[in-house]
Amino acid sequence: DAGVTQSPTHLIKTRGQQVTLRCSPKSGHDTVSWYQQALGQGPQFIFQYYEEEERQRGNFPDRFSGHQFPNYSSELNVNALLLGDSALYLCASRYGRMNNEQFFGPGTRLTVL
Amino acid sequence: DAKTTQPPSMDCAEGRAANLPCNHSTISGNEYVYWYRQIHSQGPQYIIHGLKNNETNEMASLIITEDRKSSTLILPHATLRDTAVYYCIVRLLSNAGNTPLVFGKGTRLSVIA
């Protein structure tokens, strides 16, 4: 049983570009959350998707958007990249929106030059 | 912002118990205490959670004080593989959908041979 998978593992972009990160949840999971982790900091919540809709959102600008597909996989899109967007982007999945353990993927390391 | 306070770093000798403290003096009655850890270059991993009773699983024990203003995560026999950043998180769980995980900077535990 595969856990949460994310692609790509590493990515280098330049300022102003756009990026799409992908996440496949753990088998049987239908809720996906995205987190941003800057170097030396704890992960910060970006948003959560359930039933293909954004259900909760953290304090991130509209440049950060997402999508969830019918198979529960998800994408995180970031437009007009800034140097400060350089971080590890983590995807987490669980079953339902309620009180269940979240499983995290290994993350995508994004570097903006 | 995180509602918890943790020491930035701790050392523990291999084979000894690691006791990681966490202060959450503003916790409310329906908020749970969660612990996650993040081993270098991996996503966070769930360890344990509790409301007011002490909890134990195959990984660790969670001791919550009677007034619920602090807790301690105990790894009974630390190994080198337990070297990681440990996050203590206070989280509201409800039937309306649980709140996102709010990570602080955590405690960097170094297990020394």
Interface residues (C-beta under 8 A of the other chain):
Chain A: V4 S33 Y35 G40 Q41 G42 P43 Q44 F45 Q48 R55 Q56 G58 L90 A92 R97 M98 N99 E101 Q102 F103 F104 G105 P106 G107
Chain B: A2 S41 Q42 G43 P44 Q45 Y46 V85 Y87 L93 N95 G97 N98 T99 P100 L101 V102 F103 G104 K105 G106
